[in-house]
Amino acid sequence: MAPFSKVLVANRGEIAVRIFRTLRELGIGTVAVYSEADREALHVRVADEAYLIGPGPAAESYLAGDRIVEAARRAGAEAIHPGYGFLAENAQFARLCEDAGLVWIGPPSPAIELMGSKTEARAAMRAAGVPIIPGATEPVGSAADVLALGEEVGYPLIIKAAAGGGGKGMKVVEAPAEAERAFEAAGREGEKYFADGRVYVERYLEDPRHVEVQVLADAHGNVIHLGERDCTIQRRHQKLIEETPSPAVDAQLRERIGAIAVDAARACGYRSAGTVEGLLTAGGDYFFMEMNTRIQVEHTVTEEVTGIDLVREQVLIAAGEPLSIGQEDVSLHGHAIECRINAEDVGKGFLPAPGRITGYHEPAGPGVRVDSGVVAGSEISGLYDPMIAKLIVRGLDREHARTRMLRALEEFSIEGLPTLLGFHRALLEHPCFIAGETCHGVVESEELAERAGELTATSVETTQSSVGARLRERTRSVELDGRRYEVTLLEPEPPWQELARRRRERSRSGFRAAGSEAVVSPMQGTVLKVEVAEGDEVEPGQVLCVVEAMKMENEIVAPGAGIVADLAVTAGDAVTSGEQLCRIVE
């Protein structure tokens, strides 16, 4: 008998689709929610039922807990699965669901609350004997406090949002002069993404490995770990590639850090699937960093090597059942790697690149898995995370998995917007990745960006020569049984349009337009802050404004020395790619 009749998934995209699959296997009805921007999204189409919960901005839809609970009530759902992101680690929303008589498929709200406050979590872990990174266990109130801690523990430091996660609200301070700007930026991001502007500070460890441990805990006192995941390959503290087992972890170290993770879960009264994130130094020291009280984006690699469906375990735990496996039943088979395929432009510093997918073909074959929430014609909106899909492979060992991933990446075809396909191919071919190193300094290097560009260009040429020209949208009016319909068609575009597109890109590339004095926005987004005023004198590299796109802050800097003229934006303005922000007059 199914544990629930219906479950609403309070999320969108690939994670919603992935959760629906497990629910169907359990014989549970699936309920989706969607914003106005997601009316045609894949997760809406594959669910048994779907309910509109508001306009496109997440604050008015996917973060509107009362609307989600109301949708669950209308659907007759018995439980809510939050996925990851949005309200997944919001204790108030968990309580709202429980107060409405809905089962929350996640950890208890007190555990979410404790681990959601990074300062309280650090204090609790230290009290439980779990090693933590040197630094503050209380929020800091000013840049002066940051400077005082720098005197105490040394530089570099890292400032983190107290309620943060997912790389948001994290700023590195290399020297005292950077403290004030970093303190303000971290607090601003914390307020924006987590409605909490408090920050804390800890010592920034140079070139550690980011190693996390997957845990499962039920309501019967059972807590186990499922091995580690290595998430060291990151950009701006955002994970790009994850793998398990870690190249730096042997059986003895796995047992030690697994025990640390289990102790951490017990210390906060945890229940459900969760992840204890830590930093592993070259000397083998392992420090607790934070606990993510939800399913992780990269849970897939753990599933591949253990054979355990983590979402299934979450659902059964929420239904009151004990874990289906014990620690002695957990074993790792082979090696798994995940690549996050985002809509980002590597050649422009990984800037988000929203747009429409005009062509889409997933790879297949032995050991290949794709978790995706898109099809050809899907829109990657600037309102949400830029992820298109997750590509996961499993091999007999790390080298087998690496070469299998390269084959799968080559087969993967996504047209219509820039992606990380070429970047992942370039990185997996690089000697540092082959050797299992941290690849520190390589990920954002010009060398890798150039190689990624070469591989992307080759892929585009191959795709276009074998499949035909790019597709473009055309709207046609048709009548069926006396009713008029507007139909959107995807038609091959004429060859001259590609030349015109390249000419336009060249004309607006970089931060300067014609005349070498116009500063333009390199992406579509929203101006968060303007750092200068009309008539200000600026130096080369000085921050002019901050533009936010797809949950990432991007500093727009002066291309040279001069005076600010024709300042055309203020905080809150929406800008398009290539739009002039101001001019720098010598």
C-alpha positions in Angstrom: 0.0 0.0 0.0 1.3 3.5 -0.9 2.4 5.6 2.1 0.5 8.6 0.7 -2.2 9.0 -1.9 -0.9 12.3 -3.3 2.3 14.3 -2.7 2.8 17.9 -3.8 6.3 18.9 -4.9 7.0 22.5 -3.9 9.6 23.1 -6.6 10.2 23.3 -10.3 12.5 22.0 -13.1 14.6 18.9 -12.9 14.3 18.1 -9.2 10.5 18.2 -9.5 10.6 15.8 -12.4 13.0 13.5 -10.6 10.9 13.4 -7.4 7.7 12.6 -9.5 9.5 9.5 -10.9 10.0 8.0 -7.4 6.5 8.9 -6.3 5.1 7.1 -9.3 7.2 4.0 -8.5 5.6 4.1 -5.0 2.1 4.4 -6.4 1.7 8.0 -5.2 -0.2 10.7 -7.2 1.9 13.7 -8.2 1.0 17.3 -7.8 3.0 20.2 -9.3 2.9 23.9 -8.7 4.1 26.5 -11.2 4.5 30.2 -11.7 3.2 32.2 -14.7 6.7 32.0 -16.2 6.6 28.2 -15.9 3.2 27.6 -17.6 4.8 25.4 -20.3 7.5 23.9 -18.1 8.1 20.2 -18.3 7.5 19.5 -14.6 3.9 20.9 -15.1 3.3 18.6 -18.0 4.5 15.4 -16.4 2.6 15.8 -13.1 -0.8 14.3 -12.6 -2.1 17.7 -11.5 -0.7 21.2 -11.6 -1.7 24.4 -9.8 -0.8 28.0 -10.6 0.6 29.8 -7.5 1.6 33.2 -8.7 3.6 35.5 -11.0 7.1 34.7 -12.3 9.3 36.2 -9.5 10.0 33.5 -6.9 9.0 35.7 -4.0 5.5 35.7 -5.4 5.3 32.1 -6.3 7.8 29.4 -5.3 8.6 31.2 -2.0 4.9 32.0 -1.2 4.4 29.2 1.4 0.7 30.0 2.0 -0.1 29.7 -1.7 1.7 26.3 -1.9 -0.2 25.0 1.1 -3.5 26.2 -0.4 -2.6 24.3 -3.6 -2.0 21.2 -1.6 -5.3 21.6 0.1 -7.1 22.0 -3.2 -5.4 19.0 -4.6 -6.1 16.8 -1.6 -2.4 16.1 -1.1 -1.3 14.5 2.1 2.3 15.5 2.1 4.7 18.1 0.6 8.2 17.4 -0.7 10.2 20.7 -1.0 13.0 19.5 -3.2 16.1 21.7 -2.9 16.3 25.5 -2.9 13.3 27.8 -2.5 11.6 26.8 0.8 13.4 23.5 1.3 15.4 24.7 4.4 12.7 27.1 5.7 11.6 25.9 9.2 8.7 28.3 9.2 7.3 26.7 6.0 7.8 23.2 7.5 5.7 24.3 10.5 3.1 25.8 8.2 2.7 22.5 6.4 2.4 20.6 9.6 -0.1 23.1 11.1 -2.2 22.5 7.9 -2.2 18.8 8.6 0.3 18.0 5.8 3.2 15.7 6.3 6.6 17.4 5.7 8.9 15.2 3.7 12.1 16.5 5.4 13.7 17.0 8.7 12.1 18.4 11.9 11.7 22.1 11.9 14.0 22.5 15.0 16.8 20.7 13.1 16.3 23.0 10.1 16.3 26.0 12.4 19.5 25.0 14.2 21.4 24.1 11.0 20.0 27.1 9.2 21.8 29.4 11.6 25.4 28.8 10.7 26.6 30.4 13.9 24.3 28.3 16.1 25.2 25.2 14.1 29.0 25.8 14.7 28.4 26.3 18.4 26.3 23.1 18.6 28.9 21.1 16.6 31.7 22.3 18.8 29.7 21.3 21.9 29.2 17.8 20.4 32.9 17.4 19.7 32.6 17.9 16.0 35.7 19.8 14.6 34.9 23.2 13.2 36.9 25.8 11.2 38.5 28.5 13.5 36.4 31.6 13.6 33.4 33.2 15.1 30.4 31.3 16.5 28.3 34.5 16.8 27.3 36.9 14.0 29.5 39.9 13.5 28.0 43.3 13.5 30.4 45.5 11.5 33.4 45.6 9.3 35.4 46.5 12.4 34.5 43.1 13.9 35.8 41.5 10.8 39.1 43.3 11.1 39.3 42.3 14.8 38.9 38.7 13.9 41.4 39.0 11.2 43.9 40.2 13.8 43.0 37.1 15.9 43.1 34.3 13.4 44.9 35.8 10.4 44.0 36.3 6.8 42.5 35.3 4.4 39.0 35.2 6.0 35.7 34.3 4.5 32.4 36.1 5.4 29.3 34.0 5.2 25.6 34.7 5.5 24.5 33.3 8.8 21.4 31.8 7.2 23.1 31.0 3.9 23.9 28.1 1.7 24.5 27.1 -1.9 27.4 29.5 -2.2 25.2 32.6 -1.7 26.4 35.3 0.7 30.0 34.2 0.8 32.9 36.7 0.3 36.6 36.1 0.7 38.7 38.8 2.4 42.3 38.6 1.4 43.4 41.8 3.3 42.0 44.4 5.7 41.2 46.8 2.9 38.6 44.4 1.5 36.7 43.9 4.7 34.1 46.7 4.4 33.0 45.9 0.9 32.9 42.1 1.5 30.9 42.6 4.8 28.3 44.7 3.0 28.0 42.4 0.0 27.7 39.2 2.1 25.0 40.9 4.2 23.1 42.2 1.2 23.1 38.7 -0.4 22.0 37.1 2.9 19.1 39.6 3.1 18.1 39.0 -0.5 18.3 35.2 -0.6 17.5 34.2 3.0 15.8 37.3 4.4 18.6 37.4 7.0 21.4 39.9 6.7 23.5 38.6 9.6 26.9 37.3 8.7 29.7 35.4 10.5 33.4 35.0 9.8 35.9 32.1 9.8 39.4 31.4 8.6 39.6 30.8 4.9 41.4 27.6 4.2 43.6 27.7 1.2 42.9 25.1 -1.5 41.1 22.5 0.6 38.9 19.8 -0.8 35.2 20.3 -0.4 34.1 16.9 0.9 30.5 16.2 2.1 28.9 13.2 3.6 25.4 11.9 2.8 23.4 10.8 5.9 20.0 9.2 6.4 18.1 9.2 9.7 14.7 7.9 10.7 12.4 8.5 13.7 13.5 5.2 15.3 17.0 6.3 16.3 18.8 4.9 13.2 21.4 7.2 11.6 23.8 6.0 8.8 26.1 7.5 6.3 26.3 6.6 2.6 29.9 7.7 2.0 31.3 11.0 0.7 31.0 13.2 -2.3 33.8 15.4 -3.6 32.5 18.8 -4.6 35.8 20.6 -4.9 35.4 21.8 -8.5 33.5 25.1 -8.0 33.1 28.6 -9.4 32.2 31.5 -7.1 31.4 28.9 -4.5 28.9 27.2 -6.8 29.5 23.5 -7.5 30.1 22.5 -11.1 31.3 18.8 -10.9 30.7 16.3 -8.1 32.0 12.8 -7.8 32.1 9.8 -5.4 34.2 8.3 -4.0 36.5 11.3 -3.5 40.0 10.8 -5.0 41.5 11.9 -1.7 39.5 9.6 0.7 40.5 6.1 1.5 38.5 3.5 3.5 40.0 4.6 6.9 39.3 8.3 6.3 35.8 7.5 5.0 35.0 5.8 8.2 36.3 8.7 10.3 34.5 11.5 8.4 31.4 9.3 8.2 31.4 9.0 12.0 31.7 12.8 12.2 28.7 13.2 10.0 26.6 10.7 12.0 27.6 12.5 15.2 26.5 15.8 13.7 23.1 14.4 12.6 22.5 13.0 16.0 23.5 16.2 17.7 20.6 18.1 16.0 18.0 15.4 16.3 18.0 14.9 12.5 15.5 12.9 10.5 15.3 12.4 6.7 18.1 12.7 4.1 20.8 15.4 4.8 24.3 16.3 4.0 27.1 17.3 6.3 29.5 19.5 4.4 33.2 19.8 5.4 36.6 20.9 4.3 39.4 18.4 4.0 43.0 19.7 4.1 46.0 18.2 2.4 47.1 17.0 5.8 43.9 15.0 6.3 42.2 17.3 8.8 38.4 17.4 8.3 36.3 20.4 9.5 32.6 20.7 9.7 31.3 23.6 7.5 27.5 23.3 7.5 24.7 20.8 7.2 22.2 21.0 4.3 18.8 19.9 5.7 17.4 18.7 2.3 18.1 16.6 -0.7 21.2 17.8 -2.5 21.5 18.6 -6.2 24.3 16.0 -6.3 22.5 13.3 -4.5 22.5 11.4 -7.8 26.1 10.3 -7.7 25.5 8.7 -4.3 22.5 6.9 -5.7 24.5 5.6 -8.6 27.3 4.0 -6.5 25.1 2.7 -3.6 21.9 1.7 -5.5 19.8 3.5 -2.9 17.0 5.8 -4.0 17.4 8.7 -1.6 14.0 10.3 -2.4 12.3 7.0 -1.7 14.0 6.8 1.7 12.9 10.4 2.4 9.2 9.5 1.6 9.2 6.3 3.6 10.9 8.0 6.6 8.3 10.8 6.5 5.6 8.1 6.6 7.1 6.8 9.8 8.9 3.7 8.5 12.5 2.7 9.7 15.4 2.9 7.3 15.4 0.1 4.7 19.1 -0.5 5.2 21.7 -0.5 8.0 25.2 0.8 8.0 26.5 -2.7 7.3 24.4 -2.9 4.1 26.1 0.2 2.6 28.8 -0.4 0.0 30.1 1.7 -2.9 30.3 0.1 -6.3 32.3 1.9 -9.0 32.7 5.6 -9.4 30.2 8.3 -10.4 30.6 11.8 -11.7 28.0 14.5 -12.1 28.3 17.6 -14.4 25.9 20.5 -13.9 24.9 21.7 -17.3 24.0 25.4 -16.8 23.0 28.2 -19.2 26.2 30.2 -18.7 28.7 31.8 -21.0 32.2 30.6 -20.0 33.8 33.2 -22.4 32.1 36.0 -20.4 33.2 34.8 -16.9 30.3 32.3 -16.5 27.7 35.0 -16.9 24.1 33.6 -16.8 22.7 33.3 -20.3 18.9 33.0 -20.2 17.1 32.2 -23.4 15.1 29.6 -25.4 16.4 26.1 -26.1 15.9 25.6 -29.8 17.4 22.1 -30.1 17.9 19.4 -27.4 19.2 15.9 -27.6 20.3 13.9 -24.5 23.1 11.3 -24.5 22.4 7.7 -23.7 24.1 4.3 -23.4 25.5 2.2 -20.5 26.1 4.0 -17.3 24.6 7.4 -18.4 21.8 9.2 -16.6 20.3 12.7 -17.3 18.1 14.5 -14.8 16.5 17.3 -16.7 13.5 19.6 -16.6 13.6 20.8 -20.2 12.8 19.9 -23.8 13.4 21.6 -27.2 11.5 24.9 -27.0 11.9 25.3 -23.2 12.7 28.7 -21.9 15.6 29.2 -19.4 14.3 32.1 -17.5 16.5 34.8 -15.9 14.2 34.6 -12.8 15.6 31.3 -11.6 18.7 29.2 -11.4 20.5 28.7 -14.8 20.6 24.9 -14.6 19.4 23.1 -17.7 20.2 19.5 -16.7 22.5 17.2 -14.6 24.5 14.7 -16.5 25.6 11.7 -14.4 27.7 8.7 -15.3 29.0 5.6 -13.5 32.0 3.6 -14.4 34.0 0.7 -13.0 36.6 3.2 -11.6 37.3 6.9 -11.8 39.1 6.8 -15.2 36.3 4.7 -16.7 33.8 7.2 -15.4 35.8 10.2 -16.7 36.1 8.8 -20.3 32.4 7.8 -20.2 31.5 11.3 -19.1 33.5 12.8 -22.0 31.7 10.5 -24.4 28.3 11.6 -23.0 29.2 15.3 -23.1 30.1 15.0 -26.7 26.7 13.4 -27.5 24.8 16.0 -25.5 23.4 18.7 -27.9 21.8 21.9 -26.6 21.2 24.7 -29.1 19.9 28.2 -28.8 22.0 29.5 -25.8 25.5 29.2 -24.3 26.0 26.2 -21.9 28.8 24.6 -19.9 29.1 21.5 -22.2 32.3 22.7 -23.7 33.7 23.8 -20.3 33.1 20.3 -18.8 34.8 18.6 -21.7 37.8 21.0 -21.4 38.1 20.4 -17.6 37.7 16.6 -17.8 40.5 16.5 -20.4 42.8 18.7 -18.2 45.8 17.0 -16.5 44.7 18.4 -13.1 41.4 16.6 -13.2 42.9 13.4 -14.6 45.3 13.4 -11.6 42.4 13.9 -9.2 43.8 17.3 -8.0 41.7 20.3 -6.7 42.3 22.2 -10.0 42.7 25.4 -8.0 43.1 28.4 -10.3 42.3 26.3 -13.4 38.5 26.5 -13.4 38.3 30.2 -14.1 41.5 30.4 -16.1 41.7 31.9 -19.6 43.4 28.8 -20.8 40.4 26.6 -19.9 37.9 29.2 -21.3 39.7 29.2 -24.6 39.7 25.4 -24.8 36.0 25.3 -23.8 35.3 27.8 -26.6 37.2 25.6 -29.1 35.2 22.5 -28.1 31.9 24.4 -28.1 32.6 25.8 -31.6 33.4 22.3 -32.9 30.3 20.9 -31.4 28.1 23.7 -32.9 29.6 23.2 -36.4 29.1 19.4 -36.1 25.5 19.8 -34.9 24.6 22.4 -37.5 26.1 20.5 -40.4 24.4 17.2 -39.4 21.1 18.5 -38.3 20.7 21.7 -40.3 20.4 25.4 -39.5 19.4 26.9 -36.2 15.7 27.1 -35.5 13.7 30.3 -35.0 10.2 30.9 -33.7 7.4 31.9 -35.9 3.8 32.4 -34.8 1.0 31.4 -37.1 -2.8 31.6 -36.8 -4.7 28.4 -37.5 -8.4 27.5 -37.2 -9.6 24.1 -35.9 -13.3 23.3 -35.8 -14.1 27.0 -36.1 -11.8 28.1 -33.3 -8.8 30.3 -33.8 -5.5 29.3 -32.3 -2.1 30.9 -32.2 0.6 28.3 -32.8 4.3 28.8 -32.3 6.5 26.9 -34.9 10.2 26.2 -34.8 11.5 26.8 -38.4 15.1 26.7 -39.8 16.4 30.2 -40.0 18.1 31.5 -43.2 22.0 31.1 -43.3 22.5 34.9 -43.3 21.1 35.2 -39.8 24.1 33.4 -38.2 26.4 36.0 -39.8 24.3 38.8 -38.5 24.2 37.4 -35.0 28.0 37.1 -34.9 28.4 40.6 -36.1 26.0 41.9 -33.3 27.9 39.9 -30.7 31.3 41.4 -31.8 29.8 44.9 -31.7 28.8 44.6 -28.1 31.4 42.3 -26.7 33.4 43.3 -23.6 32.5 46.3 -21.4 33.2 49.0 -24.0 31.1 49.9 -27.0 32.1 52.0 -30.0 34.3 54.9 -29.0 35.9 52.9 -26.1 34.0 54.9 -23.5 30.6 53.3 -23.1 30.1 50.8 -20.3 27.4 48.3 -21.1 25.8 45.5 -19.2 27.3 42.1 -20.2 24.1 40.3 -19.2 20.4 40.6 -18.7 19.5 41.3 -15.1 18.6 43.7 -12.3 20.8 46.5 -11.0 21.3 45.9 -7.3 23.5 48.8 -6.4 25.1 51.8 -8.1 28.5 52.7 -6.6 29.1 55.9 -8.4 27.4 59.2 -9.3 27.4 61.4 -12.3 30.7 63.4 -12.5 32.6 61.0 -10.2 36.3 60.3 -11.0 37.0 56.6 -11.3 40.1 54.4 -11.6 40.5 51.4 -13.9 38.8 48.4 -12.3 36.7 50.5 -9.9 33.2 49.0 -9.3 30.6 51.1 -11.0 27.5 49.0 -10.2 26.4 45.5 -9.3 24.0 43.6 -11.6 22.2 40.5 -10.4 21.3 37.7 -12.8 20.1 34.2 -12.1 20.9 34.5 -8.4 24.5 35.7 -9.1 25.9 39.2 -8.3 28.2 40.6 -11.0 30.4 43.7 -10.5 30.6 46.0 -13.5 33.9 47.8 -13.4 35.4 50.9 -15.1 37.4 49.9 -18.2 39.8 52.9 -17.6 40.3 56.1 -15.7 38.0 59.0 -16.3 34.8 60.7 -15.2 31.3 59.1 -15.1 28.9 60.6 -17.6 25.4 59.8 -18.8 24.7 57.5 -15.9 21.5 55.8 -17.0 20.6 53.3 -14.2 19.6 53.3 -10.6 19.1 50.4 -8.1 16.2 48.2 -9.1 16.4 48.9 -12.8 16.1 46.0 -15.2 18.8 45.9 -17.9 19.4 43.9 -21.0 22.6 42.4 -22.4 24.5 45.2 -24.2 22.5 48.0 -22.7 24.6 51.2 -21.9 24.9 51.9 -18.2 27.1 55.0 -18.4 30.1 56.5 -20.2 33.6 57.0 -18.9 34.9 60.3 -20.3 38.7 61.0 -20.1 
